[in-house]
Amino acid sequence: MGNKVINFKFPSKETLETIGKNERLNLYRRYFAASRYNRLLIQKQLLKCAYDELLFSNLKELERSHDQDLIDKLKIVKEYGLLEEFIDAVKEEEQSLQKIIEAYDKRMMNQYLP
């Protein structure tokens, strides 16, 4: 595939407890940045499927793995008792994505749609 997906690992519970809430928030932000990067790689793989249909099986595995990664991270933060602050980071990420979507909406309406 060329580019490699980022396999973002959370530190141990003990480490997360010692680094403090602000550092954990930054960790969650880095996780979401890695997730966005991985989604771009998945989109790139999807486009490649247009000229090589054999890549669809790899695409499905990448998507499944990406989705499972979030499920795994949710299990971790729940187990560690950090779900509430993780959800705060999720909401921040949603707002960031909404701004990106709105910028694309404007661009799409002005440049690409009749």
C-alpha positions, 0 to 999 in steps of 0.5 A: 500500500505504500504508506503504513497505517499508524498503530496507536497504543495507549500507555498503561493504566498506571502511566495514564494516571500519572501523566495528568488530565491535560496530557491525557487530552493531548494523547487522545488528540494524537490518537484522533490525528492518527485515526484521521491519517489512517482514514485517508490511507483507507480512502487512498486504498478505495481509489486504487480499487477502481483499477485493481479490484483485488484490493477490495479484500485488503480495503475491507480488512483495513476498515474493519481494523480501523473500526475495531481500534476505536472499539478497543480504545473505548474498552480501555478508557472504560476499564481505566475509568477515563471514559468521561474525559475521553468523551470530552476529547471525542466531542472536541474531535467532532467539532473539528471534523464539523469545521472541516466538513463545513469548509468542504461544503462551501467548496463543493457548492461553489466549485463542483456542483452546478 
